[in-house]
Amino acid sequence: MKKLMLSLALSGLMLTGFAQEKEDLKSDTNEMSALINKHSKGRKHDGLKNKNPEELAKIKTDRMDQKLKFTDQQRKEVYAFHLKQAQDHKKIAAERKLYREKMRRQRAADHKKMMALLTPEQQKTLKDSYAENHKMHKEHWRKDRKMRKGDFQKGVNEKAVDAEAKTT
């Protein structure tokens, strides 16, 4: 009887000890996931989008200074580097935006020229082809997105792909 009571007491102590360890691990895991999720979806950098180059350079320099403890000379040099970098990036982003707009206008003009060269039947056939390509691209994008999200279930999607292959 004494041995039974002693073993029950020891097992009770061990279980409470393990439960406390698991709780500690859970809190560590929650802290880690909070740190990871802090950076997801660009939340950290959303506030930097509409800053001018001087503000960006100051923010970056301050962040580095907190970790690296710059001297006054280093701080000035690092700020100058970050300022030049921010100005270059802003210039490149503006050029990229202009280029995209130029290409969009060019594609629209090319499309109009192409349509002028075709007969009405050919225009209809081309429009139908564009619509079919758009539909296929959209379906492919949806499947790819499902796979990236982790919704891919082995067997279910394979059956859908096999059924689709049989119909085509």
DSSP file (Angstrom, degrees, kcal/mol; ACC not computed):
  #  RESIDUE AA STRUCTURE BP1 BP2  ACC     N-H-->O    O-->H-N    N-H-->O    O-->H-N    TCO  KAPPA ALPHA  PHI   PSI    X-CA   Y-CA   Z-CA
    1    1 A M     >        0   0    0      0, 0.0     4,-2.3     0, 0.0     5,-0.2   0.000 360.0 360.0 360.0 -40.9    0.0    0.0    0.0
    2    2 A K  H  >  +     0   0    0      1,-0.2     4,-2.7     2,-0.2     5,-0.2   0.913 360.0  51.0 -63.9 -41.4    2.9    2.4    0.9
    3    3 A K  H  > S+     0   0    0      1,-0.2     4,-2.5     2,-0.2    -1,-0.2   0.892 109.8  50.3 -63.2 -39.4    4.6    1.6   -2.5
    4    4 A L  H  > S+     0   0    0      2,-0.2     4,-2.3     1,-0.2    -2,-0.2   0.928 112.6  45.8 -64.6 -46.3    1.3    2.3   -4.4
    5    5 A M  H  X S+     0   0    0     -4,-2.3     4,-2.4     2,-0.2    -2,-0.2   0.902 113.5  50.0 -64.0 -41.6    0.8    5.7   -2.6
    6    6 A L  H  X S+     0   0    0     -4,-2.7     4,-2.5     2,-0.2    -2,-0.2   0.916 111.5  47.7 -63.8 -44.1    4.5    6.6   -3.1
    7    7 A S  H  X S+     0   0    0     -4,-2.5     4,-2.5     2,-0.2    -2,-0.2   0.885 112.0  50.2 -66.5 -38.1    4.3    5.8   -6.8
    8    8 A L  H  X S+     0   0    0     -4,-2.3     4,-2.1     2,-0.2    -2,-0.2   0.909 111.5  48.5 -64.3 -41.7    1.1    7.7   -7.2
    9    9 A A  H  X S+     0   0    0     -4,-2.4     4,-2.2     2,-0.2    -2,-0.2   0.921 113.4  46.7 -64.3 -44.6    2.6   10.7   -5.5
   10   10 A L  H  X S+     0   0    0     -4,-2.5     4,-2.4     2,-0.2    -2,-0.2   0.907 112.4  49.1 -65.6 -41.5    5.8   10.6   -7.6
   11   11 A S  H  X S+     0   0    0     -4,-2.5     4,-2.4     1,-0.2    -1,-0.2   0.877 109.9  52.8 -66.8 -35.1    3.8   10.2  -10.9
   12   12 A G  H  X S+     0   0    0     -4,-2.1     4,-2.0     2,-0.2    -2,-0.2   0.915 110.2  47.6 -63.8 -42.7    1.7   13.2   -9.8
   13   13 A L  H  X S+     0   0    0     -4,-2.2     4,-2.1     1,-0.2    -2,-0.2   0.901 111.8  50.2 -63.9 -41.0    4.8   15.3   -9.3
   14   14 A M  H  X S+     0   0    0     -4,-2.4     4,-2.5     1,-0.2    -2,-0.2   0.914 109.5  51.1 -65.0 -41.4    6.2   14.2  -12.6
   15   15 A L  H  X S+     0   0    0     -4,-2.4     4,-2.4     1,-0.2    -1,-0.2   0.902 110.6  47.9 -64.0 -41.3    3.0   15.1  -14.5
   16   16 A T  H  X S+     0   0    0     -4,-2.0     4,-2.1     2,-0.2    -1,-0.2   0.885 111.2  52.0 -67.1 -36.3    2.8   18.5  -13.0
   17   17 A G  H  X S+     0   0    0     -4,-2.1     4,-1.9     2,-0.2    -2,-0.2   0.922 111.7  45.7 -64.3 -43.2    6.5   19.1  -13.8
   18   18 A F  H  X S+     0   0    0     -4,-2.5     4,-2.4     1,-0.2    -2,-0.2   0.883 110.2  54.5 -66.9 -37.5    5.9   18.1  -17.4
   19   19 A A  H  X S+     0   0    0     -4,-2.4     4,-1.9     1,-0.2    -1,-0.2   0.900 108.4  48.8 -63.6 -40.2    2.8   20.2  -17.7
   20   20 A Q  H  X S+     0   0    0     -4,-2.1     4,-2.1     2,-0.2    -1,-0.2   0.904 110.3  50.7 -67.5 -40.0    4.7   23.3  -16.5
   21   21 A E  H  X S+     0   0    0     -4,-1.9     4,-2.2     1,-0.2    -2,-0.2   0.912 109.8  50.4 -62.3 -42.0    7.5   22.6  -19.0
   22   22 A K  H  X S+     0   0    0     -4,-2.4     4,-2.2     1,-0.2    -1,-0.2   0.885 108.5  52.4 -64.4 -38.3    4.9   22.3  -21.8
   23   23 A E  H  X S+     0   0    0     -4,-1.9     4,-2.1     2,-0.2    -1,-0.2   0.904 108.4  50.7 -63.7 -41.8    3.3   25.6  -20.8
   24   24 A D  H  X S+     0   0    0     -4,-2.1     4,-2.1     1,-0.2    -2,-0.2   0.906 110.1  49.7 -62.0 -42.1    6.7   27.3  -20.9
   25   25 A L  H  X S+     0   0    0     -4,-2.2     4,-2.6     1,-0.2    -1,-0.2   0.889 108.0  54.5 -63.2 -38.4    7.3   25.9  -24.4
   26   26 A K  H  X S+     0   0    0     -4,-2.2     4,-2.4     1,-0.2    -2,-0.2   0.915 108.3  47.8 -62.5 -43.1    3.9   27.2  -25.5
   27   27 A S  H  X S+     0   0    0     -4,-2.1     4,-2.2     2,-0.2    -1,-0.2   0.888 111.7  50.6 -66.4 -38.1    4.7   30.7  -24.3
   28   28 A D  H  X S+     0   0    0     -4,-2.1     4,-2.3     2,-0.2    -2,-0.2   0.907 110.7  49.5 -63.1 -41.4    8.0   30.6  -26.1
   29   29 A T  H  X S+     0   0    0     -4,-2.6     4,-2.7     1,-0.2    -2,-0.2   0.905 109.7  51.0 -64.4 -41.5    6.3   29.4  -29.3
   30   30 A N  H  X S+     0   0    0     -4,-2.4     4,-2.1     1,-0.2    -1,-0.2   0.898 110.0  49.9 -63.3 -40.0    3.7   32.2  -29.0
   31   31 A E  H  X S+     0   0    0     -4,-2.2     4,-2.0     2,-0.2    -2,-0.2   0.920 112.1  47.8 -63.4 -43.4    6.5   34.8  -28.7
   32   32 A M  H  X S+     0   0    0     -4,-2.3     4,-2.4     1,-0.2    -2,-0.2   0.920 112.0  48.4 -64.6 -43.5    8.3   33.4  -31.7
   33   33 A S  H  X S+     0   0    0     -4,-2.7     4,-2.9     1,-0.2    -1,-0.2   0.864 109.2  54.2 -67.2 -33.1    5.1   33.3  -33.8
   34   34 A A  H  X S+     0   0    0     -4,-2.1     4,-1.4    -5,-0.2    -1,-0.2   0.908 109.9  47.3 -64.6 -40.5    4.4   36.9  -32.8
   35   35 A L  H  X S+     0   0    0     -4,-2.0     4,-0.7     2,-0.2    -2,-0.2   0.908 114.4  46.5 -65.6 -41.3    7.8   38.0  -33.9
   36   36 A I  H >< S+     0   0    0     -4,-2.4     3,-1.0     1,-0.2     4,-0.4   0.936 113.5  47.6 -66.3 -45.9    7.4   36.1  -37.2
   37   37 A N  H >< S+     0   0    0     -4,-2.9     3,-0.7     1,-0.3    -1,-0.2   0.727  97.6  72.0 -69.9 -21.3    3.9   37.5  -37.8
   38   38 A K  H 3< S+     0   0    0     -4,-1.4     6,-0.3     1,-0.2    -1,-0.3   0.858 103.8  41.0 -59.2 -34.8    5.1   41.0  -37.0
   39   39 A H  T X< S+     0   0    0     -3,-1.0     3,-0.9    -4,-0.7    -1,-0.2   0.515  93.6 107.6 -93.6  -5.6    6.9   41.1  -40.3
   40   40 A S  G X  S+     0   0    0     -3,-0.7     3,-1.5    -4,-0.4     4,-0.1  -0.361  79.1  17.5 -75.3 155.5    4.3   39.3  -42.4
   41   41 A K  G 3  S-     0   0    0      1,-0.3    -1,-0.2     2,-0.1    -2,-0.0   0.684 121.7 -79.4  60.2  22.4    2.2   41.2  -45.0
   42   42 A G  G X> S+     0   0    0     -3,-0.9     4,-0.9     1,-0.1     3,-0.6   0.673  86.6 143.1  68.8  17.1    4.7   44.1  -45.0
   43   43 A R  G X4  +     0   0    0     -3,-1.5     3,-0.6     1,-0.2     4,-0.5   0.867  67.0  55.9 -59.4 -37.3    3.4   45.6  -41.8
   44   44 A K  G 34 S+     0   0    0     -6,-0.3     3,-0.3     1,-0.2    -1,-0.2   0.867 114.9  36.9 -65.0 -35.2    6.8   46.7  -40.6
   45   45 A H  G X> S+     0   0    0     -3,-0.6     3,-1.3     1,-0.2     4,-0.5   0.426  87.3  94.8-101.6   0.8    7.5   48.7  -43.8
   46   46 A D  G X< S+     0   0    0     -4,-0.9     3,-1.1    -3,-0.6     4,-0.4   0.877  84.5  54.8 -60.2 -36.4    4.0   50.2  -44.5
   47   47 A G  G 34 S+     0   0    0     -4,-0.5    -1,-0.3    -3,-0.3     3,-0.2   0.651 102.4  58.1 -71.2 -14.6    5.0   53.3  -42.6
   48   48 A L  G X4 S+     0   0    0     -3,-1.3     3,-1.2     1,-0.2    -1,-0.2   0.552  82.0  86.8 -91.8  -8.3    8.0   53.8  -44.8
   49   49 A K  T << S+     0   0    0     -3,-1.1    -1,-0.2    -4,-0.5    -2,-0.1   0.908  94.7  36.1 -60.4 -45.5    6.2   54.0  -48.1
   50   50 A N  T 3  S+     0   0    0     -4,-0.4     2,-0.3    -3,-0.2    -1,-0.3   0.083  90.7 117.1-101.4  24.2    5.4   57.6  -48.2
   51   51 A K    <   -     0   0    0     -3,-1.2    -3,-0.0     1,-0.1    -4,-0.0  -0.635  63.7-121.8 -90.1 148.6    8.5   59.0  -46.6
   52   52 A N     >  -     0   0    0     -2,-0.3     4,-2.3     1,-0.1     3,-0.4  -0.441  35.1 -99.5 -81.5 165.8   10.9   61.3  -48.4
   53   53 A P  H  > S+     0   0    0      0, 0.0     4,-2.5     0, 0.0     5,-0.2   0.836 121.6  54.5 -57.0 -36.2   14.5   60.2  -48.8
   54   54 A E  H  > S+     0   0    0      2,-0.2     4,-2.1     1,-0.2     5,-0.1   0.916 110.0  46.4 -64.9 -42.4   15.8   62.3  -45.8
   55   55 A E  H  > S+     0   0    0     -3,-0.4     4,-2.6     2,-0.2    -1,-0.2   0.912 112.7  50.0 -66.2 -42.0   13.3   60.7  -43.5
   56   56 A L  H  X S+     0   0    0     -4,-2.3     4,-2.7     1,-0.2     5,-0.2   0.925 110.6  49.7 -61.2 -44.6   14.1   57.2  -44.7
   57   57 A A  H  X S+     0   0    0     -4,-2.5     4,-2.4    -5,-0.2    -1,-0.2   0.903 111.7  48.6 -61.8 -41.3   17.8   57.8  -44.3
   58   58 A K  H  X S+     0   0    0     -4,-2.1     4,-2.6     2,-0.2    -1,-0.2   0.925 112.4  47.9 -65.1 -44.1   17.3   59.1  -40.7
   59   59 A I  H  X S+     0   0    0     -4,-2.6     4,-2.3     2,-0.2    -2,-0.2   0.935 114.4  45.7 -63.0 -46.7   15.1   56.1  -39.8
   60   60 A K  H  X S+     0   0    0     -4,-2.7     4,-2.3     1,-0.2    -1,-0.2   0.914 114.0  48.7 -63.3 -42.4   17.6   53.6  -41.2
   61   61 A T  H  X S+     0   0    0     -4,-2.4     4,-2.7    -5,-0.2    -1,-0.2   0.909 110.9  50.5 -64.8 -42.0   20.5   55.3  -39.6
   62   62 A D  H  X S+     0   0    0     -4,-2.6     4,-1.9     2,-0.2    -1,-0.2   0.912 110.1  50.4 -61.9 -42.6   18.8   55.5  -36.2
   63   63 A R  H  X S+     0   0    0     -4,-2.3     4,-1.1     1,-0.2    -2,-0.2   0.922 114.1  43.7 -62.1 -44.0   17.9   51.8  -36.4
   64   64 A M  H  X S+     0   0    0     -4,-2.3     4,-3.2     1,-0.2     5,-0.3   0.890 110.2  56.5 -68.2 -37.6   21.5   50.8  -37.2
   65   65 A D  H  X S+     0   0    0     -4,-2.7     4,-2.2     1,-0.2    -1,-0.2   0.857 101.2  57.7 -63.4 -35.4   22.9   53.2  -34.5
   66   66 A Q  H  < S+     0   0    0     -4,-1.9    -1,-0.2     1,-0.2    -2,-0.2   0.883 117.6  32.9 -61.4 -37.8   20.8   51.5  -31.8
   67   67 A K  H  < S+     0   0    0     -4,-1.1    -2,-0.2    -3,-0.3    -1,-0.2   0.870 129.9  32.1 -85.6 -39.4   22.5   48.2  -32.6
   68   68 A L  H  < S-     0   0    0     -4,-3.2    -3,-0.2    -5,-0.1    -2,-0.2   0.597  89.9-136.5-102.4 -12.5   26.0   49.3  -33.7
   69   69 A K     <  -     0   0    0     -4,-2.2    -4,-0.1    -5,-0.3    -3,-0.1   0.981  28.1-151.2  54.4  71.8   26.6   52.4  -31.5
   70   70 A F        -     0   0    0     -5,-0.1     2,-0.1     1,-0.1    -1,-0.1  -0.280   8.9-122.1 -70.5 154.3   28.1   54.7  -34.2
   71   71 A T     >  -     0   0    0      1,-0.1     4,-2.6    -2,-0.0     5,-0.2  -0.443  38.4 -99.9 -79.9 170.0   30.6   57.4  -33.5
   72   72 A D  H  > S+     0   0    0      1,-0.2     4,-1.9     2,-0.2     5,-0.2   0.907 125.2  48.7 -60.9 -41.3   29.6   60.9  -34.7
   73   73 A Q  H  > S+     0   0    0      2,-0.2     4,-2.2     1,-0.2    -1,-0.2   0.924 112.2  47.7 -64.3 -45.4   31.7   60.6  -37.8
   74   74 A Q  H  > S+     0   0    0      1,-0.2     4,-3.1     2,-0.2     5,-0.3   0.906 108.8  55.2 -62.2 -40.9   30.3   57.1  -38.6
   75   75 A R  H  X S+     0   0    0     -4,-2.6     4,-2.4     1,-0.2    -1,-0.2   0.908 108.9  47.3 -59.9 -42.9   26.8   58.4  -38.1
   76   76 A K  H  X S+     0   0    0     -4,-1.9     4,-2.3     2,-0.2    -1,-0.2   0.915 114.5  46.5 -64.5 -43.4   27.3   61.2  -40.6
   77   77 A E  H  X S+     0   0    0     -4,-2.2     4,-2.3     2,-0.2    -2,-0.2   0.905 113.5  47.5 -67.0 -42.0   28.8   58.8  -43.2
   78   78 A V  H  X S+     0   0    0     -4,-3.1     4,-2.8     2,-0.2     5,-0.2   0.901 111.9  51.0 -66.7 -40.3   26.1   56.2  -42.7
   79   79 A Y  H  X S+     0   0    0     -4,-2.4     4,-2.6    -5,-0.3    -2,-0.2   0.922 110.0  49.6 -61.6 -43.7   23.4   58.9  -43.0
   80   80 A A  H  X S+     0   0    0     -4,-2.3     4,-2.3     2,-0.2    -2,-0.2   0.904 111.8  49.1 -62.1 -41.3   25.0   60.2  -46.2
   81   81 A F  H  X S+     0   0    0     -4,-2.3     4,-2.5     2,-0.2    -2,-0.2   0.943 113.0  46.0 -61.9 -48.6   25.1   56.6  -47.6
   82   82 A H  H  X S+     0   0    0     -4,-2.8     4,-2.6     1,-0.2    -2,-0.2   0.864 111.5  52.9 -64.6 -35.6   21.4   56.0  -46.7
   83   83 A L  H  X S+     0   0    0     -4,-2.6     4,-2.3     2,-0.2    -1,-0.2   0.934 111.1  45.5 -64.6 -46.2   20.4   59.3  -48.1
   84   84 A K  H  X S+     0   0    0     -4,-2.3     4,-2.4     1,-0.2    -2,-0.2   0.915 114.0  50.0 -62.1 -43.1   22.1   58.6  -51.5
   85   85 A Q  H  X S+     0   0    0     -4,-2.5     4,-2.4     1,-0.2    -2,-0.2   0.918 111.1  48.1 -62.3 -44.9   20.6   55.1  -51.5
   86   86 A A  H  X S+     0   0    0     -4,-2.6     4,-2.2     2,-0.2    -1,-0.2   0.885 111.6  50.1 -65.6 -39.2   17.1   56.4  -50.8
   87   87 A Q  H  X S+     0   0    0     -4,-2.3     4,-2.1     2,-0.2    -1,-0.2   0.917 111.7  48.3 -65.2 -42.7   17.3   59.0  -53.5
   88   88 A D  H  X S+     0   0    0     -4,-2.4     4,-2.5     1,-0.2    -2,-0.2   0.916 111.8  49.2 -62.7 -43.3   18.5   56.5  -56.0
   89   89 A H  H  X S+     0   0    0     -4,-2.4     4,-2.4     1,-0.2    -1,-0.2   0.890 110.6  50.3 -64.5 -39.5   15.7   54.1  -55.1
   90   90 A K  H  X S+     0   0    0     -4,-2.2     4,-2.0     2,-0.2    -1,-0.2   0.898 111.4  48.9 -65.3 -39.5   13.1   56.8  -55.4
   91   91 A K  H  X S+     0   0    0     -4,-2.1     4,-2.3     2,-0.2    -2,-0.2   0.921 111.9  48.2 -65.5 -44.5   14.5   57.8  -58.9
   92   92 A I  H  X S+     0   0    0     -4,-2.5     4,-2.5     1,-0.2    -2,-0.2   0.894 110.2  52.1 -63.6 -40.7   14.5   54.2  -60.1
   93   93 A A  H  X S+     0   0    0     -4,-2.4     4,-2.1     2,-0.2    -1,-0.2   0.897 110.0  48.8 -63.9 -39.9   10.9   53.7  -58.8
   94   94 A A  H  X S+     0   0    0     -4,-2.0     4,-2.2     2,-0.2    -2,-0.2   0.910 111.9  48.8 -66.1 -41.6    9.7   56.8  -60.7
   95   95 A E  H  X S+     0   0    0     -4,-2.3     4,-2.5     1,-0.2    -2,-0.2   0.903 110.4  51.4 -63.5 -40.7   11.5   55.6  -63.9
   96   96 A R  H  X S+     0   0    0     -4,-2.5     4,-2.3     2,-0.2    -1,-0.2   0.892 109.1  50.5 -63.5 -39.9    9.9   52.2  -63.5
   97   97 A K  H  X S+     0   0    0     -4,-2.1     4,-2.0     2,-0.2    -1,-0.2   0.910 111.5  47.8 -65.5 -42.3    6.4   53.7  -63.2
   98   98 A L  H  X S+     0   0    0     -4,-2.2     4,-2.4     2,-0.2    -2,-0.2   0.905 111.3  51.1 -63.9 -41.3    6.9   55.8  -66.3
   99   99 A Y  H  X S+     0   0    0     -4,-2.5     4,-2.7     2,-0.2    -2,-0.2   0.910 108.7  50.7 -63.4 -43.1    8.2   52.8  -68.2
  100  100 A R  H  X S+     0   0    0     -4,-2.3     4,-2.2     1,-0.2    -1,-0.2   0.918 111.9  47.6 -61.3 -42.9    5.2   50.7  -67.2
  101  101 A E  H  X S+     0   0    0     -4,-2.0     4,-2.2     2,-0.2    -2,-0.2   0.905 111.5  50.9 -65.3 -40.8    2.8   53.5  -68.3
  102  102 A K  H  X S+     0   0    0     -4,-2.4     4,-2.4     1,-0.2    -2,-0.2   0.920 111.3  47.9 -61.7 -44.5    4.7   53.9  -71.6
  103  103 A M  H  X S+     0   0    0     -4,-2.7     4,-2.6     2,-0.2    -1,-0.2   0.876 108.9  54.1 -65.4 -37.2    4.5   50.1  -72.3
  104  104 A R  H  X S+     0   0    0     -4,-2.2     4,-1.8     2,-0.2    -1,-0.2   0.923 111.3  44.9 -62.4 -44.7    0.8   50.1  -71.5
  105  105 A R  H  X S+     0   0    0     -4,-2.2     4,-2.3     2,-0.2    -2,-0.2   0.900 112.4  52.5 -65.0 -40.2    0.1   52.8  -74.0
  106  106 A Q  H  X S+     0   0    0     -4,-2.4     4,-2.6     1,-0.2    -2,-0.2   0.912 108.7  49.3 -63.5 -43.3    2.3   51.1  -76.6
  107  107 A R  H  X S+     0   0    0     -4,-2.6     4,-2.2     2,-0.2    -1,-0.2   0.893 110.8  50.5 -63.0 -39.7    0.4   47.8  -76.2
  108  108 A A  H  X S+     0   0    0     -4,-1.8     4,-2.0     2,-0.2    -1,-0.2   0.910 112.3  46.8 -65.3 -41.6   -2.9   49.5  -76.6
  109  109 A A  H  X S+     0   0    0     -4,-2.3     4,-2.3     2,-0.2    -2,-0.2   0.914 112.1  50.1 -66.7 -42.3   -1.7   51.3  -79.8
  110  110 A D  H  X S+     0   0    0     -4,-2.6     4,-2.5     1,-0.2    -2,-0.2   0.885 109.2  52.4 -62.6 -38.7   -0.3   48.0  -81.2
  111  111 A H  H  X S+     0   0    0     -4,-2.2     4,-2.5     2,-0.2    -1,-0.2   0.917 109.0  49.3 -64.0 -43.2   -3.6   46.3  -80.5
  112  112 A K  H  X S+     0   0    0     -4,-2.0     4,-1.8     2,-0.2    -2,-0.2   0.918 111.5  49.3 -62.5 -42.3   -5.5   49.0  -82.4
  113  113 A K  H  X S+     0   0    0     -4,-2.3     4,-1.1     1,-0.2    -2,-0.2   0.917 111.2  49.4 -62.8 -42.9   -3.1   48.7  -85.3
  114  114 A M  H >X S+     0   0    0     -4,-2.5     4,-0.7     1,-0.2     3,-0.6   0.919 109.9  50.5 -63.0 -43.9   -3.5   44.9  -85.4
  115  115 A M  H >< S+     0   0    0     -4,-2.5     3,-0.7     1,-0.2    -1,-0.2   0.842 105.3  57.6 -64.3 -32.8   -7.2   45.1  -85.3
  116  116 A A  H 3< S+     0   0    0     -4,-1.8    -1,-0.2     1,-0.2    -2,-0.2   0.804 104.3  53.1 -67.3 -27.6   -7.2   47.6  -88.2
  117  117 A L  H << S+     0   0    0     -4,-1.1    -1,-0.2    -3,-0.6    -2,-0.2   0.679 100.4  77.6 -79.5 -17.7   -5.4   45.0  -90.3
  118  118 A L  S << S-     0   0    0     -4,-0.7    -3,-0.0    -3,-0.7     0, 0.0  -0.565  79.6-117.0 -99.2 156.1   -7.9   42.2  -89.7
  119  119 A T     >  -     0   0    0     -2,-0.2     4,-2.8     1,-0.1     5,-0.2  -0.401  39.4-101.8 -77.5 164.1  -11.3   41.5  -91.2
  120  120 A P  H  > S+     0   0    0      0, 0.0     4,-2.1     0, 0.0     5,-0.1   0.869 124.1  50.7 -57.7 -36.8  -14.3   41.4  -88.8
  121  121 A E  H  > S+     0   0    0      2,-0.2     4,-2.4     1,-0.2     5,-0.2   0.917 111.8  47.1 -66.5 -42.1  -14.3   37.6  -88.7
  122  122 A Q  H  > S+     0   0    0      2,-0.2     4,-2.8     1,-0.2    -1,-0.2   0.888 109.9  53.7 -65.9 -38.4  -10.6   37.5  -87.9
  123  123 A Q  H  X S+     0   0    0     -4,-2.8     4,-2.6     2,-0.2    -1,-0.2   0.921 109.7  47.8 -60.8 -43.3  -11.1   40.2  -85.2
  124  124 A K  H  X S+     0   0    0     -4,-2.1     4,-2.5     2,-0.2    -2,-0.2   0.923 112.0  49.4 -63.3 -44.2  -13.8   38.1  -83.6
  125  125 A T  H  X S+     0   0    0     -4,-2.4     4,-2.2     1,-0.2    -2,-0.2   0.910 112.3  48.3 -61.1 -42.7  -11.6   35.0  -83.8
  126  126 A L  H  X S+     0   0    0     -4,-2.8     4,-2.5     2,-0.2    -2,-0.2   0.911 111.1  49.7 -64.7 -43.0   -8.7   36.9  -82.2
  127  127 A K  H  X S+     0   0    0     -4,-2.6     4,-2.4     2,-0.2    -2,-0.2   0.903 110.9  49.9 -62.5 -40.9  -10.9   38.3  -79.4
  128  128 A D  H  X S+     0   0    0     -4,-2.5     4,-2.5     2,-0.2    -1,-0.2   0.896 110.1  51.0 -63.4 -39.3  -12.2   34.8  -78.7
  129  129 A S  H  X S+     0   0    0     -4,-2.2     4,-2.6     2,-0.2    -2,-0.2   0.912 109.7  49.7 -63.8 -42.9   -8.6   33.5  -78.6
  130  130 A Y  H  X S+     0   0    0     -4,-2.5     4,-2.4     1,-0.2    -2,-0.2   0.915 111.4  49.4 -60.5 -43.0   -7.7   36.3  -76.1
  131  131 A A  H  X S+     0   0    0     -4,-2.4     4,-2.5     2,-0.2    -2,-0.2   0.908 111.3  48.7 -63.9 -42.3  -10.7   35.4  -74.0
  132  132 A E  H  X S+     0   0    0     -4,-2.5     4,-2.6     2,-0.2     5,-0.2   0.924 112.1  48.5 -64.2 -44.5   -9.8   31.7  -74.0
  133  133 A N  H  X S+     0   0    0     -4,-2.6     4,-2.6     1,-0.2    -2,-0.2   0.904 111.8  50.1 -61.1 -40.8   -6.2   32.5  -73.0
  134  134 A H  H  X S+     0   0    0     -4,-2.4     4,-2.4     2,-0.2    -2,-0.2   0.915 110.8  49.2 -63.9 -42.9   -7.4   34.8  -70.3
  135  135 A K  H  X S+     0   0    0     -4,-2.5     4,-2.2     2,-0.2    -2,-0.2   0.926 112.9  46.6 -62.5 -45.9   -9.7   32.1  -68.9
  136  136 A M  H  X S+     0   0    0     -4,-2.6     4,-2.6     1,-0.2    -2,-0.2   0.909 112.3  50.7 -63.6 -41.9   -6.9   29.4  -69.0
  137  137 A H  H  X S+     0   0    0     -4,-2.6     4,-2.4    -5,-0.2    -1,-0.2   0.910 110.2  49.9 -62.4 -41.7   -4.5   31.8  -67.3
  138  138 A K  H  X S+     0   0    0     -4,-2.4     4,-2.2     2,-0.2    -1,-0.2   0.903 111.5  48.0 -64.4 -42.6   -7.0   32.6  -64.6
  139  139 A E  H  X S+     0   0    0     -4,-2.2     4,-2.3     2,-0.2    -2,-0.2   0.917 112.1  49.5 -63.8 -43.7   -7.7   28.9  -63.9
  140  140 A H  H  X S+     0   0    0     -4,-2.6     4,-2.6     1,-0.2    -2,-0.2   0.911 109.9  51.7 -61.3 -42.5   -4.0   28.1  -63.8
  141  141 A W  H  X S+     0   0    0     -4,-2.4     4,-2.6     1,-0.2    -1,-0.2   0.910 109.0  50.5 -61.5 -43.3   -3.5   31.1  -61.3
  142  142 A R  H  X S+     0   0    0     -4,-2.2     4,-2.3     2,-0.2    -1,-0.2   0.924 111.8  46.9 -62.2 -44.6   -6.2   29.8  -59.1
  143  143 A K  H  X S+     0   0    0     -4,-2.3     4,-2.1     1,-0.2    -2,-0.2   0.924 113.3  49.0 -62.6 -43.7   -4.8   26.2  -59.0
  144  144 A D  H  X S+     0   0    0     -4,-2.6     4,-2.2     1,-0.2    -1,-0.2   0.895 110.6  50.7 -63.1 -40.6   -1.3   27.6  -58.3
  145  145 A R  H  X S+     0   0    0     -4,-2.6     4,-2.2     2,-0.2     6,-0.2   0.901 107.8  52.6 -65.4 -40.8   -2.6   29.8  -55.5
  146  146 A K  H  X>S+     0   0    0     -4,-2.3     5,-2.2     1,-0.2     4,-0.6   0.917 110.4  48.4 -60.2 -42.3   -4.4   26.9  -53.9
  147  147 A M  H ><5S+     0   0    0     -4,-2.1     3,-0.8     1,-0.2     5,-0.3   0.901 111.4  49.4 -65.6 -40.2   -1.2   24.9  -53.9
  148  148 A R  H 3<5S+     0   0    0     -4,-2.2    -1,-0.2     1,-0.2    -2,-0.2   0.843 106.8  55.7 -68.1 -32.8    0.8   27.8  -52.4
  149  149 A K  H 3<5S-     0   0    0     -4,-2.2    -1,-0.2    -5,-0.2    -2,-0.2   0.618 117.3-112.3 -75.3 -11.2   -1.7   28.3  -49.7
  150  150 A G  T <<5S+     0   0    0     -3,-0.8    -3,-0.2    -4,-0.6    -2,-0.1   0.604  84.3 122.5  90.8  11.4   -1.3   24.7  -48.6
  151  151 A D      < +     0   0    0     -5,-2.2     2,-0.4    -6,-0.2    -4,-0.2   0.450  36.1 121.8 -83.9   0.5   -4.8   23.7  -49.7
  152  152 A F        -     0   0    0     -6,-0.5     2,-0.6    -5,-0.3    -5,-0.0  -0.500  44.2-169.1 -70.3 119.6   -3.4   21.1  -52.0
  153  153 A Q    >>  -     0   0    0     -2,-0.4     4,-1.7     2,-0.0     3,-0.6  -0.947  25.0-120.5-112.9 119.1   -4.8   17.7  -50.9
  154  154 A K  T 34 S+     0   0    0     -2,-0.6     2,-0.5     1,-0.2    -2,-0.0  -0.308  95.4  14.7 -59.9 133.2   -3.1   14.8  -52.5
  155  155 A G  T 3> S+     0   0    0      1,-0.1     4,-2.1    -2,-0.0    -1,-0.2  -0.335 116.2  69.2  99.3 -50.8   -5.6   12.7  -54.5
  156  156 A V  H <> S+     0   0    0     -3,-0.6     4,-1.6    -2,-0.5    -2,-0.2   0.965 107.8  35.6 -66.3 -52.2   -8.4   15.3  -54.6
  157  157 A N  H  X S+     0   0    0     -4,-1.7     4,-2.5     1,-0.2    -1,-0.2   0.839 114.8  57.5 -71.5 -32.1   -6.6   17.7  -56.9
  158  158 A E  H  > S+     0   0    0     -5,-0.4     4,-2.6     1,-0.2    -1,-0.2   0.902 106.3  49.7 -64.0 -38.9   -4.9   14.9  -58.9
  159  159 A K  H  X S+     0   0    0     -4,-2.1     4,-2.7     2,-0.2    -1,-0.2   0.901 110.6  50.0 -64.9 -39.8   -8.4   13.5  -59.7
  160  160 A A  H  X S+     0   0    0     -4,-1.6     4,-2.3     2,-0.2    -2,-0.2   0.906 112.0  47.4 -65.3 -40.7   -9.5   16.9  -60.9
  161  161 A V  H  X S+     0   0    0     -4,-2.5     4,-2.4     2,-0.2    -2,-0.2   0.909 112.9  49.1 -66.8 -41.8   -6.4   17.2  -63.1
  162  162 A D  H  X S+     0   0    0     -4,-2.6     4,-1.9     2,-0.2    -2,-0.2   0.916 112.2  48.1 -63.3 -42.6   -6.9   13.7  -64.5
  163  163 A A  H  X S+     0   0    0     -4,-2.7     4,-1.4     1,-0.2    -2,-0.2   0.891 112.4  49.1 -64.5 -39.2  -10.6   14.5  -65.2
  164  164 A E  H  X S+     0   0    0     -4,-2.3     4,-1.3     1,-0.2    -1,-0.2   0.887 109.1  52.4 -67.2 -38.0   -9.6   17.7  -66.9
  165  165 A A  H  < S+     0   0    0     -4,-2.4    -1,-0.2     1,-0.2    -2,-0.2   0.857 107.5  52.6 -65.9 -35.3   -7.0   16.0  -69.0
  166  166 A K  H  < S+     0   0    0     -4,-1.9    -1,-0.2     1,-0.2    -2,-0.2   0.842 107.7  51.4 -69.5 -32.7   -9.6   13.4  -70.1
  167  167 A T  H  <        0   0    0     -4,-1.4    -1,-0.2     1,-0.2    -2,-0.2   0.762 360.0 360.0 -76.6 -23.9  -12.0   16.2  -71.3
  168  168 A T     <        0   0    0     -4,-1.3    -1,-0.2    -5,-0.1    -2,-0.2   0.481 360.0 360.0 -91.6 360.0   -9.3   18.0  -73.3
